[in-house]
Amino acid sequence: MTGFSYLNFDMQIQRAPEGGYRVHVEAPSGESIRAPFTMPFSDVELENFMLKAGPTRRGVRRADTAEMDTAKRFGEKLYAALFSADVRSALQSSLDQARRNGESGRGRVGVRVRLRLSEVPELSGVPWEYIYNPGLNRFLALSTETPLVRYLDMPERIRPLNVVAPLRVLVMITAPSDYPRLDVRQEWNNLNTAVAPLLEAGLLQLDLLETPTLTGLQRQLRRGDYHVFHFIGHGAFDRKAEDGLLLFEDDEGRGRPVSGQDLALLLHDHSPLRLAVLNACEGALSAADDPFAGVAQSLVQGGLPAVVAMQFEITDRAAIVFAHEFYRALSDGYPVDAAITEARKVLLTESRGAGLEWGTPVLYMRSPDGRIFDVQAPPQPVAQARPAVPEPAPQHTREPEPTPVVAAAVPVEAPAVPEGPTARPATEEAPTAATRTAEREVETRPAAAETARRKPNARVLGAVLVLAVLLVGGGVGAGLILAGGGNQTAPPAVTPTAQAGQVSANAEANYNSGVAAINDGDYDKAISELSEAIAGSPDYAEAYFYRAIAYRSNMMYNEAIADFTRTLELEPDSVYPYYERGLAYTYAGIATRAIEDFTRAIELQPNMIDAYYQRAGRYFDIGRYDDAITDFDKVIELNPGYGDSYFDRGRAYSSKADYEAAIEDFTLAINLDPNSAYYYYARGEAYRLLGDTESAIEDYRSVLEYADDDDSLREDAAQRLKVLGAEP
């Protein structure tokens, strides 16, 4: 996550008691100012400007000097009307305060202009995004130092949602037969083209709603968790209700108007959903009024933290540019208002014909700090498979863990597998902390877009099969895998709960068959066989444990957690069920419960390096960076040669805006693996945010040297070099 933060500069336009309007300003310093406000344009003048700001039907405009001069004159009049002398002074004082905060080590600090229009809805159609400050010689909305949002103050507190990439976007494209037809396929292709690099990098996932009806949307939201709702289609305006409408389809494919309030009721109950993007593609708006403004306000009032709506039609080219940079910035951890500002700047500079369309997107927000997501990036894809039996890391210092035992009638061969920090070569490329949890169960790292959802590979079940499928002295039914805890220097005594004779021969046979099926990757068969074993011997702890592993491998996390819990009821002091249940909670997105289990595993086995590592990752997920750093310190103490630990601790320091410490850690990681493009990129970002442009450029060039040709890091590094004015 970047070190962005903002001071809030609130501007509320109200009806004045004596008639007309006034603006009430609340500055970060505590200043409260009331000043008269008069719209500086007639309705005709406003309409003329809006026609110039929107795209032509040809879809091509030149961002020429005359257009920009027109926008500046328009925006300067808005600024003069809204920012009286006292208000301008308060804004300048706020900017000075933000700079001082930034210089004192608080990261990048700006001033967010929060425009409140709830008392004057008739002014929502004014394109405030073009406000131009002649003193600063810039449009406020084009600078991340002064983003402009339309703010609705709601009592419910908004917390950022912890998301392990990809951000999941549900796309709805409507083409009702009784309205001007939209090319659904082309619109879908346009959106995929816009975000293709993000899809390939595993930062974004697009799902198209196949049945674009209200019922179809409701059903799809029940099937999976989505973070963004992206609508492309027609809008209309209900003058009687004074509310905007979106045109969905009915069962016959005709238009069905859906009000913002009705849609808000549906979206409100989908708790992972934090953002809606309403895109009136070219030719889609059906009314002179701005229907999306009413819908956007209704969605925010209904509970969504943020809504982006287009106040004019938008050309295909501009929509592609906007979508790419906006979703890219969100994935980079930018607050939503900073993300939309980044997209505006690219629209202006690189859209090749967007004209003044950088002002078309409008942000309605109720999140006080703009942070609606806390996104953890996925690992970068690698070209080759990870070796099945990697060499141990240099300077391996971990003491041996106690070896649990499986009661088995027939030996099951256990493959050699990596165990996270204790067995990863220091030269292997680093995944991120939040996706580390999948490593224990994935033999070859998948493409980043699949990482968060891919089933684990049973041939490498991490600690489970390394630690588990052994016989005690070759005996049958002699012990239990679930002993744990205590001193790492010698395995603790095993207290069997399933003595020979207590487990039926049939149950034993089913158990052995189930474990073998896990090794073969046949999880359905494993679940079936282990369920038979449990039916024959209801207190068969090992069978519950391995069925939990099979459930988890099948992404049936609730069932896995239940079986790990039953295992612990039978063996309450066993370390591995706590650890493995912690992984199940991790996959299910329940970080706090995962932390509890990893903590208990550490209590039972104080030097369990994997538990420290996983707990550090979960602390990172929920923003407890100091706790994450403490756990990474412990991992490094136990294994100083594990480069990823330095890398991930550096990321935690970066999240605290402690870029000097982050650079030190990234450098240590690079010393262990001087060919890791990902390490260089992370250090380059830290240098850039610290203001050391020369060092950042050097690291971005190293990314181009070491990254594979198809690695998305190459594109990102090349883009950074371009922004910094350097040659690749």
C-alpha positions in Angstrom: 0.0 0.0 0.0 1.2 3.5 -0.8 1.8 6.1 1.9 -1.1 8.4 0.8 -3.2 10.2 3.4 -5.3 13.3 3.2 -6.6 16.2 5.3 -10.3 16.8 4.6 -11.4 20.2 3.4 -15.2 20.2 3.5 -17.3 22.6 1.4 -21.0 22.3 1.9 -23.3 24.3 -0.4 -26.5 25.3 1.4 -29.5 27.4 0.8 -29.0 30.7 2.4 -31.8 31.9 4.8 -32.1 35.1 2.8 -32.4 33.2 -0.5 -29.8 32.0 -2.9 -26.8 29.9 -1.8 -24.0 30.0 0.6 -20.9 27.8 1.1 -20.0 26.5 4.6 -16.3 25.5 4.8 -14.7 23.3 7.5 -10.9 23.4 7.2 -8.5 20.8 8.7 -7.2 23.6 11.0 -10.6 23.9 12.6 -11.5 27.1 10.7 -15.2 27.4 10.0 -16.2 29.9 7.2 -19.5 30.8 5.7 -19.6 32.8 2.5 -22.3 33.6 -0.1 -22.2 31.6 -3.3 -23.8 32.5 -6.7 -23.6 30.3 -9.7 -21.5 32.2 -12.2 -23.2 30.7 -15.3 -26.7 30.8 -16.9 -28.3 27.6 -17.8 -27.5 28.2 -21.5 -23.8 28.9 -20.7 -23.6 25.7 -18.6 -25.2 23.6 -21.3 -22.8 25.0 -23.9 -19.8 24.1 -21.9 -21.1 20.6 -21.1 -21.6 20.0 -24.9 -17.9 21.0 -25.4 -16.7 18.8 -22.5 -18.5 15.7 -23.7 -17.3 13.7 -26.7 -18.4 14.2 -30.3 -20.4 11.4 -32.0 -17.2 10.7 -34.0 -15.6 9.6 -30.8 -12.5 11.7 -31.6 -11.4 15.0 -30.2 -8.1 16.8 -30.1 -7.0 18.0 -26.7 -6.1 21.3 -28.2 -5.2 24.6 -26.6 -8.6 26.2 -27.4 -10.4 23.4 -25.5 -8.2 23.6 -22.5 -8.5 27.4 -22.5 -12.2 27.1 -22.5 -12.1 24.6 -19.6 -9.7 26.9 -17.6 -12.0 29.9 -18.1 -15.0 27.9 -17.0 -13.2 26.4 -14.0 -11.7 29.7 -13.0 -15.2 31.2 -12.7 -16.4 28.3 -10.6 -13.3 28.7 -8.4 -13.8 32.5 -8.0 -17.5 31.9 -7.0 -16.8 29.1 -4.6 -13.5 30.2 -3.1 -13.8 33.7 -1.6 -10.7 35.3 -0.1 -11.2 33.7 3.3 -11.8 30.3 1.7 -8.7 30.6 -0.5 -6.7 31.5 2.6 -8.0 28.4 4.4 -7.2 26.2 1.5 -3.7 27.5 1.3 -3.2 27.0 5.0 -4.5 23.5 4.7 -2.0 22.8 1.9 0.8 24.1 4.0 -0.3 21.9 6.9 -0.4 18.9 4.6 3.2 19.6 3.4 4.4 19.9 7.0 2.8 16.6 7.9 4.5 15.0 4.9 7.9 16.4 5.8 7.5 15.1 9.4 7.5 11.5 8.1 3.8 10.9 7.6 4.1 9.8 4.0 2.4 11.6 1.2 -0.2 14.0 2.5 -2.6 16.1 0.5 -5.8 18.0 0.9 -9.1 16.3 -0.2 -11.7 18.7 -1.3 -15.0 17.2 -0.2 -17.9 18.9 -2.0 -21.2 18.3 -0.2 -24.3 18.9 -2.3 -27.0 16.8 -0.5 -29.0 20.0 0.4 -28.9 21.3 -3.2 -29.5 18.4 -5.5 -30.2 20.8 -8.4 -26.5 21.6 -8.5 -25.4 18.0 -8.9 -25.4 18.4 -12.6 -22.7 21.1 -12.5 -19.3 19.7 -13.7 -17.4 20.7 -10.6 -14.6 18.5 -11.6 -13.3 21.4 -13.8 -12.7 23.8 -10.9 -9.5 25.6 -11.9 -7.2 27.4 -9.4 -5.3 30.1 -11.3 -3.0 30.6 -8.4 -1.7 27.1 -8.6 -2.2 26.9 -12.3 -4.1 23.6 -12.2 -7.4 21.9 -12.1 -7.9 20.6 -8.5 -9.2 17.3 -9.8 -6.1 16.7 -11.8 -3.7 16.6 -8.8 -3.4 13.8 -6.2 -2.5 16.7 -3.9 -6.0 18.1 -4.1 -8.5 15.4 -5.3 -12.1 16.5 -5.5 -14.9 14.2 -4.5 -18.7 14.6 -4.0 -19.1 13.6 -0.4 -22.1 12.2 1.4 -21.7 12.1 5.2 -23.2 8.9 6.6 -23.2 7.6 10.2 -21.9 4.1 9.4 -18.2 3.7 9.7 -16.3 2.5 6.6 -13.3 0.2 7.1 -11.0 -0.8 4.2 -11.7 -4.4 3.0 -8.7 -6.7 3.1 -8.4 -8.2 -0.3 -5.9 -10.7 -1.6 -5.6 -9.9 -5.3 -7.3 -10.2 -7.7 -10.0 -7.6 -7.2 -13.1 -9.3 -8.4 -15.3 -7.2 -10.7 -18.8 -8.2 -11.7 -19.6 -6.7 -15.1 -23.1 -6.1 -16.2 -23.7 -5.0 -19.8 -27.4 -4.4 -20.7 -28.8 -4.1 -24.3 -32.6 -4.0 -24.0 -34.2 -4.7 -27.3 -36.6 -1.7 -27.1 -33.8 0.8 -26.7 -30.9 1.7 -29.0 -28.9 -1.4 -29.3 -25.5 -1.7 -27.7 -22.9 -4.2 -28.9 -22.4 -6.3 -25.8 -19.6 -8.3 -27.3 -17.7 -5.1 -28.3 -18.2 -3.5 -24.9 -17.0 -6.6 -23.1 -14.0 -6.8 -25.4 -13.2 -3.1 -24.8 -13.2 -3.6 -21.1 -11.0 -6.7 -21.2 -8.7 -4.8 -23.5 -8.5 -2.0 -21.0 -7.4 -4.1 -18.1 -5.6 -7.0 -19.9 -2.3 -6.3 -18.2 -4.0 -6.4 -14.8 -5.8 -9.7 -15.6 -2.5 -11.2 -16.7 -0.8 -10.0 -13.5 -3.5 -11.5 -11.4 -4.5 -8.1 -10.0 -8.0 -8.1 -11.4 -10.7 -10.7 -12.3 -13.6 -9.8 -14.6 -16.8 -11.9 -14.5 -19.6 -11.1 -17.0 -23.1 -11.4 -15.8 -24.6 -13.7 -18.4 -28.3 -12.8 -17.5 -28.4 -9.0 -17.2 -31.6 -9.0 -15.2 -32.3 -7.9 -11.6 -32.8 -11.5 -10.6 -29.7 -12.6 -12.5 -27.7 -10.1 -10.6 -29.1 -11.2 -7.2 -28.3 -14.8 -8.0 -24.8 -14.1 -9.1 -24.1 -12.1 -5.9 -25.1 -15.2 -4.0 -22.6 -17.4 -5.9 -19.4 -15.5 -5.1 -17.8 -12.5 -3.5 -17.3 -9.4 -5.6 -15.6 -6.2 -4.7 -16.7 -4.0 -7.6 -19.9 -3.8 -9.6 -19.2 -2.4 -13.1 -22.3 -1.4 -15.1 -22.3 -0.6 -18.8 -25.6 0.5 -20.4 -28.4 2.9 -20.7 -29.6 5.4 -18.1 -32.8 7.3 -17.8 -34.3 9.9 -15.4 -37.6 9.6 -13.6 -38.7 13.3 -13.3 -41.6 12.4 -11.1 -39.4 10.7 -8.5 -36.5 12.9 -9.3 -34.3 9.9 -9.4 -32.0 8.3 -11.9 -32.7 4.9 -13.4 -30.5 2.1 -14.9 -32.1 0.1 -17.7 -31.7 -3.6 -16.9 -33.3 -6.3 -19.1 -36.4 -8.3 -18.2 -36.9 -12.0 -19.0 -37.9 -11.1 -22.6 -34.9 -8.9 -23.2 -36.8 -5.6 -23.0 -35.8 -2.7 -20.9 -36.6 -2.8 -17.2 -36.0 0.5 -15.3 -34.3 -0.1 -11.9 -34.0 2.9 -9.6 -30.9 3.6 -7.6 -32.8 2.9 -4.4 -33.9 -0.5 -5.6 -30.4 -1.4 -6.7 -28.9 -0.1 -3.4 -31.2 -2.5 -1.5 -29.8 -5.4 -3.5 -26.1 -4.4 -3.3 -26.2 -3.4 0.3 -26.4 -7.0 1.6 -23.3 -8.0 -0.4 -20.7 -7.0 2.2 -17.5 -7.5 0.1 -18.9 -5.0 -2.5 -17.2 -1.6 -1.9 -17.4 0.2 -5.3 -19.7 0.6 -8.2 -18.6 2.0 -11.6 -21.5 3.3 -13.8 -20.4 3.7 -17.4 -22.7 5.3 -19.9 -20.9 4.1 -23.0 -21.1 6.2 -26.1 -24.7 6.7 -27.1 -26.1 5.1 -24.0 -27.5 8.0 -22.0 -31.2 8.4 -22.8 -32.0 11.7 -21.0 -30.7 15.2 -20.9 -30.6 15.0 -17.1 -27.8 13.1 -15.5 -29.5 9.8 -14.5 -26.3 8.3 -13.1 -25.9 11.2 -10.6 -29.2 10.1 -9.0 -28.3 6.4 -9.0 -24.8 7.1 -7.7 -26.1 9.1 -4.7 -28.7 6.4 -4.0 -26.1 3.7 -4.0 -23.8 5.7 -1.6 -26.8 6.5 0.7 -27.6 2.8 0.5 -24.3 1.8 1.9 -21.7 1.6 -0.8 -18.5 3.4 0.2 -17.8 4.8 -3.3 -19.4 5.1 -6.7 -17.9 6.3 -9.9 -20.3 7.6 -12.5 -19.8 9.2 -15.9 -21.5 12.6 -16.1 -21.2 12.7 -19.9 -21.0 10.0 -22.6 -17.5 8.7 -22.9 -15.7 7.5 -26.0 -14.5 3.9 -26.3 -10.8 5.0 -26.2 -11.3 7.2 -23.1 -13.2 4.4 -21.3 -10.4 2.0 -22.0 -7.7 4.4 -20.8 -9.7 5.3 -17.7 -10.5 1.7 -16.7 -6.9 0.6 -17.0 -5.4 3.3 -14.9 -8.2 3.5 -12.4 -8.2 -0.2 -11.6 -4.4 -0.2 -11.7 -4.1 2.5 -9.1 -6.7 0.7 -6.9 -4.7 -2.5 -7.2 -1.6 -0.5 -6.1 -3.3 0.4 -2.9 -4.3 4.0 -3.7 -7.3 5.5 -2.0 -10.2 5.6 -4.4 -10.0 9.4 -4.9 -6.3 9.3 -5.6 -6.9 6.4 -8.0 -9.5 8.4 -10.0 -7.1 11.3 -10.0 -4.4 9.1 -11.5 -6.8 8.0 -14.1 -7.7 11.6 -15.0 -4.1 12.5 -15.5 -3.5 9.6 -17.9 -6.7 10.5 -19.8 -5.4 14.0 -20.3 -1.9 13.0 -21.3 -2.1 9.7 -23.1 -5.6 9.0 -24.3 -4.9 10.4 -27.8 -8.2 12.1 -28.4 -10.0 12.2 -25.1 -10.4 16.0 -25.2 -11.8 17.1 -21.9 -13.0 13.7 -21.0 -10.7 13.6 -18.0 -13.6 15.5 -16.3 -16.2 12.9 -17.2 -15.7 10.5 -14.3 -17.3 11.7 -11.1 -16.6 10.2 -7.7 -19.3 10.0 -5.0 -17.9 8.9 -1.7 -18.8 8.3 1.9 -15.5 6.8 3.1 -13.9 9.5 5.2 -10.3 8.6 4.1 -11.0 7.1 0.7 -9.6 3.7 1.6 -12.1 1.1 0.5 -9.7 -1.7 -0.2 -6.5 -2.9 1.3 -5.1 -4.9 -1.6 -2.3 -7.4 -1.3 -0.8 -8.2 -4.6 -0.4 -11.8 -5.9 3.0 -13.3 -6.6 4.5 -12.8 -9.9 4.3 -15.8 -12.3 7.4 -17.7 -13.0 8.3 -19.5 -16.3 9.3 -22.8 -14.8 7.9 -25.2 -12.3 9.3 -25.2 -8.8 11.5 -28.2 -8.2 9.7 -31.0 -6.3 12.6 -31.3 -3.9 14.3 -27.9 -3.5 17.7 -27.5 -1.8 17.5 -26.1 1.7 18.0 -22.4 2.2 21.5 -21.3 3.0 22.3 -20.8 6.7 19.6 -23.2 7.6 19.2 -22.8 11.4 15.8 -24.3 12.2 15.8 -27.1 14.7 13.9 -30.3 13.7 10.2 -30.3 14.4 8.6 -33.2 16.2 7.5 -35.9 13.7 3.9 -36.8 14.1 2.8 -40.3 13.1 0.0 -41.8 11.1 -1.8 -45.0 12.1 -1.8 -47.0 8.9 -2.1 -50.6 7.9 -0.4 -50.1 4.5 2.6 -47.7 4.1 1.8 -44.6 2.0 4.8 -43.0 0.4 5.3 -39.4 1.4 7.0 -37.2 -1.2 9.7 -34.7 -0.2 8.1 -31.2 -0.2 9.1 -27.7 0.7 8.0 -26.4 4.1 7.9 -22.6 3.5 10.8 -20.7 5.0 12.7 -23.7 6.1 13.1 -25.3 2.6 12.8 -22.5 0.0 16.1 -21.7 -1.7 17.1 -18.1 -1.1 17.3 -17.6 -4.9 13.7 -18.4 -5.7 11.5 -15.6 -6.7 9.3 -14.1 -4.0 5.6 -14.3 -3.7 3.9 -11.8 -1.5 3.0 -12.3 2.1 -0.7 -12.6 1.7 -0.4 -15.4 -0.9 2.3 -17.3 0.8 -0.2 -19.5 2.4 -0.8 -21.4 -0.8 2.8 -22.3 -1.1 2.7 -25.2 1.3 0.2 -26.9 -1.0 1.2 -25.9 -4.5 4.0 -27.7 -6.3 4.4 -25.2 -9.2 3.5 -21.6 -8.8 0.4 -20.9 -11.0 -0.2 -17.9 -13.1 -0.9 -15.0 -10.8 -4.5 -14.7 -12.0 -5.2 -18.2 -10.7 -3.2 -18.1 -7.5 -6.0 -17.1 -5.1 -8.4 -19.7 -6.4 -6.4 -22.7 -7.5 -6.8 -26.0 -5.7 -3.7 -27.2 -3.8 -1.7 -30.0 -5.4 -1.9 -33.1 -3.3 1.5 -34.3 -4.3 2.9 -31.4 -2.1 0.7 -30.9 0.8 3.3 -28.9 2.7 3.9 -29.8 6.3 1.0 -32.4 6.3 2.5 -35.1 4.1 6.1 -34.3 5.1 5.3 -34.6 8.7 2.6 -37.2 8.7 2.7 -40.4 6.6 5.1 -42.4 8.7 4.8 -45.7 10.6 5.9 -46.0 14.2 8.4 -48.8 14.2 6.6 -50.3 11.2 3.7 -51.1 13.5 0.0 -51.0 12.5 -2.2 -48.6 14.3 0.6 -47.7 16.7 0.2 -44.0 17.1 -1.4 -40.7 16.2 -0.1 -38.0 13.9 -1.5 -35.3 16.2 0.9 -35.2 19.0 2.8 -31.9 19.0 4.1 -28.9 21.0 6.7 -28.9 23.6 10.4 -29.0 23.1 11.6 -28.9 19.5 14.8 -30.7 20.3 13.1 -34.0 20.8 9.7 -35.3 19.7 7.2 -35.5 22.6 5.8 -38.8 23.5 2.7 -39.9 21.5 -0.4 -40.8 23.4 -2.4 -42.9 21.1 -6.2 -42.5 21.3 -6.9 -45.1 18.6 -5.3 -48.2 19.9 -5.0 -51.3 17.7 -8.3 -53.1 18.0 -10.2 -49.9 18.6 -10.2 -49.0 14.9 -11.9 -51.6 12.8 -10.1 -53.2 10.0 -12.5 -51.7 7.5 -12.1 -48.2 9.0 -8.3 -48.7 8.7 -8.5 -49.7 5.1 -10.7 -46.8 4.3 -8.3 -44.5 6.1 -5.3 -45.7 4.1 -7.2 -45.5 0.9 -8.2 -41.9 1.7 -4.7 -40.8 2.5 -3.5 -42.4 -0.7 -6.2 -40.6 -2.7 -4.9 -37.3 -1.2 -1.5 -38.1 -2.5 -3.0 -38.8 -5.9 -4.9 -35.5 -5.9 -8.3 -37.3 -5.9 -9.9 -35.2 -3.1 -13.5 -36.4 -3.7 -12.4 -40.0 -3.3 -10.4 -39.0 -0.2 -13.4 -37.4 1.4 -15.5 -40.4 0.6 -13.0 -42.9 2.0 -12.2 -40.9 5.1 -15.9 -40.4 5.8 -16.3 -44.2 5.7 -13.5 -44.5 8.2 -15.1 -42.0 10.5 -18.5 -43.8 10.2 -16.8 -47.0 11.3 -14.7 -45.4 14.1 -16.4 -42.0 15.2 -13.4 -41.0 17.3 -10.8 -41.6 14.6 -8.8 -38.3 15.0 -6.4 -39.0 12.2 -9.3 -39.6 9.7 -10.8 -36.2 10.7 -7.5 -34.5 10.2 -6.9 -35.9 6.7 -10.5 -35.4 5.7 -10.0 -31.7 6.7 -6.9 -31.6 4.4 -9.0 -33.1 1.6 -11.8 -30.6 2.2 -9.4 -27.7 2.2 -7.8 -28.9 -1.0 -11.3 -28.9 -2.5 -11.8 -25.3 -1.3 -14.5 -26.5 1.1 -13.2 -24.4 3.9 -16.1 -24.5 6.3 -16.1 -28.3 6.3 -12.3 -28.3 6.7 -12.5 -26.0 9.7 -15.2 -28.2 11.3 -13.0 -31.3 10.9 -9.9 -29.6 12.2 -12.0 -28.5 15.2 -13.2 -32.1 15.8 -9.6 -33.2 15.6 -8.7 -30.8 18.4 -11.6 -31.9 20.5 -10.1 -35.4 20.4 -6.4 -34.2 20.7 -6.6 -30.7 22.3 -2.8 -30.3 22.7 -1.8 -31.2 19.1 0.1 -28.5 17.3 -0.5 -29.3 13.6 -4.3 -29.2 13.6 -4.0 -25.6 14.9 -1.6 -24.7 12.2 -3.5 -26.3 9.4 -6.8 -24.9 10.6 -5.1 -21.5 10.6 -4.4 -22.1 6.9 -8.0 -23.0 6.3 -9.1 -19.7 8.0 -6.6 -17.9 5.8 -8.0 -19.3 2.6 -11.5 -18.5 3.8 -10.4 -14.9 4.4 -10.9 -14.9 8.2 -7.5 -13.5 9.2 -8.3 -12.9 12.8 -9.2 -16.5 13.5 -6.1 -17.6 11.5 -4.0 -15.5 13.8 -5.5 -17.1 16.9 -4.6 -20.6 15.5 -1.1 -19.7 14.5 -0.6 -18.1 17.9 -1.7 -21.4 19.6 0.6 -23.4 17.4 3.5 -21.1 18.5 2.5 -21.6 22.1 2.7 -25.4 21.7 5.9 -25.2 19.5 7.8 -22.0 20.2 10.2 -22.2 17.3 7.6 -23.2 14.6 8.9 -20.9 11.9 6.1 -21.5 9.5 3.5 -20.4 12.1 5.4 -17.2 12.7 5.6 -16.6 8.9 1.9 -17.2 8.4 0.9 -15.1 11.3 3.1 -12.3 10.0 1.2 -12.5 6.7 -2.1 -12.3 8.4 -1.1 -9.4 10.6 0.0 -7.7 7.3 -3.4 -8.4 5.8 -5.3 -6.6 8.5 -2.9 -3.6 8.7 -1.1 -4.6 12.0 2.3 -3.8 10.4 4.3 -3.6 13.7 3.1 -7.0 14.7 3.9 -8.4 11.3 7.4 -6.9 11.5 7.9 -8.5 14.9 7.0 -12.0 13.5 9.2 -11.5 10.4 12.0 -10.6 12.9 11.5 -14.0 14.5 11.5 -15.8 11.1 14.8 -14.1 10.2 16.2 -15.0 13.6 15.4 -18.7 13.0 16.5 -18.6 9.3 18.7 -15.7 8.3 19.1 -17.0 4.8 15.5 -16.8 3.8 15.3 -13.8 1.4 11.5 -13.6 1.2 11.4 -12.8 4.9 13.5 -9.6 4.3 11.3 -8.8 1.3 8.0 -9.2 3.2 9.3 -7.3 6.2 10.4 -4.5 3.8 6.8 -4.4 2.5 5.5 -4.0 6.0 7.9 -1.1 6.5 6.8 0.4 3.2 3.2 0.2 4.4 4.1 2.3 7.4 5.9 4.8 5.0 9.2 3.9 6.6 11.0 3.7 3.3 14.5 3.8 4.6 13.9 0.6 6.6 12.1 -0.9 3.7 15.1 -0.2 1.4 17.5 -1.8 3.9 15.4 -5.0 3.9 14.9 -5.1 0.1 18.7 -4.7 -0.2 19.2 -7.7 2.1 16.8 -9.7 -0.1 18.6 -8.6 -3.2 22.0 -9.7 -1.7 20.5 -13.2 -1.2 19.0 -13.2 -4.7 20.6 -10.6 -7.0 18.5 -11.8 -10.0 15.0 -11.2 -8.5 13.2 -8.6 -10.6 10.5 -8.4 -8.0 12.9 -7.4 -5.3 14.4 -4.7 -7.5 10.9 -3.4 -8.3 9.9 -3.2 -4.6 13.1 -1.3 -3.8 12.6 1.0 -6.7 9.1 1.9 -5.5 10.5 2.7 -2.0 13.3 4.9 -3.5 10.7 6.7 -5.7 8.4 7.3 -2.7 11.4 8.5 -0.7 12.2 11.0 -3.5 15.5 9.3 -4.6 14.7 9.3 -8.3 18.2 8.3 -9.5 18.2 5.1 -7.4 14.6 4.3 -8.4 15.6 4.6 -12.0 18.5 2.2 -11.5 16.3 -0.4 -9.9 13.6 -0.1 -12.5 16.3 -0.8 -15.1 17.3 -3.8 -13.2 13.8 -5.1 -13.4 14.0 -4.8 -17.2 17.2 -6.8 -17.1 16.1 -9.6 -14.9 12.3 -10.0 -15.6 11.1 -12.5 -18.1 9.8 -11.1 -21.4 6.2 -12.0 -20.4 6.5 -10.7 -16.8 4.0 -7.9 -16.1 6.7 -6.3 -14.0 8.5 -5.3 -17.2 5.5 -3.1 -18.3 5.2 -1.6 -14.8 8.9 -0.8 -14.7 8.9 0.7 -18.2 5.9 2.8 -17.3 7.7 4.1 -14.1 10.8 5.0 -16.2 8.6 6.9 -18.6 7.0 8.8 -15.9 10.4 9.7 -14.4 11.6 10.8 -17.8 14.3 8.1 -18.1 15.1 5.8 -20.9 14.6 2.1 -20.3 
